[in-house]
């Protein structure tokens, strides 16, 4: 077993490796039509309403605020 530390940074992110922000981990959202569908198809499970209605995800990078 080697006693040398790994040369790969365990805290490296895609930003530090590639210089580009990863926007795939942003919060999903529902449009008004998707919300209406979610309300129509919701079922109460153990006291909580659950729906399998579609959600949308942000795919474009976040816009930087103007300084």
C-alpha positions in Angstrom: 0.0 0.0 0.0 1.4 3.4 -1.0 1.9 6.0 1.7 1.9 8.9 -0.8 -1.0 11.2 -0.9 -3.2 11.1 -4.0 -2.4 13.9 -6.5 -6.1 14.3 -7.2 -7.7 17.0 -5.0 -10.7 15.3 -3.2 -12.5 18.6 -3.0 -12.2 19.4 -6.7 -15.4 20.4 -8.4 -16.2 20.7 -12.1 -15.6 24.4 -11.7 -12.0 23.9 -10.5 -11.4 21.2 -13.1 -12.9 22.7 -16.2 -13.6 26.4 -15.3 -17.3 26.0 -16.2 -20.2 26.1 -13.8 -22.3 23.0 -13.5 -25.9 24.1 -13.7 -27.5 20.6 -13.6 -27.8 20.6 -9.8 -30.1 23.6 -9.7 -33.5 23.4 -8.1 -36.3 22.0 -10.4 -39.4 24.1 -10.9 -42.9 23.6 -12.3 -44.6 25.9 -14.8 -48.3 26.9 -14.2 -49.5 24.1 -16.4 -47.3 21.6 -14.6 -48.6 22.9 -11.2 -52.2 22.4 -12.3 -51.4 18.9 -13.5 -49.7 18.2 -10.1 -52.7 19.3 -8.2 -55.0 17.3 -10.3 -53.0 14.1 -10.0 -51.9 14.4 -6.3 -52.6 11.5 -3.9 -52.4 11.7 -0.1 -49.7 9.3 1.2 -49.1 9.2 4.9 -50.5 12.7 5.4 -48.5 14.2 2.5 -49.7 15.0 -1.0 -47.5 13.3 -3.6 -47.6 13.8 -7.4 -45.6 12.3 -10.2 -46.3 15.3 -12.5 -43.5 16.5 -14.6 -40.9 19.1 -13.4 -38.6 21.3 -15.5 -34.9 21.8 -14.9 -32.6 24.7 -15.7 -30.2 23.8 -18.4 -28.7 27.1 -19.4 -26.1 28.7 -17.1 -27.3 31.3 -14.7 -27.0 34.8 -16.0 -24.4 37.0 -14.2 -25.8 40.0 -12.5 -24.8 43.4 -14.0 -22.3 45.2 -11.9 
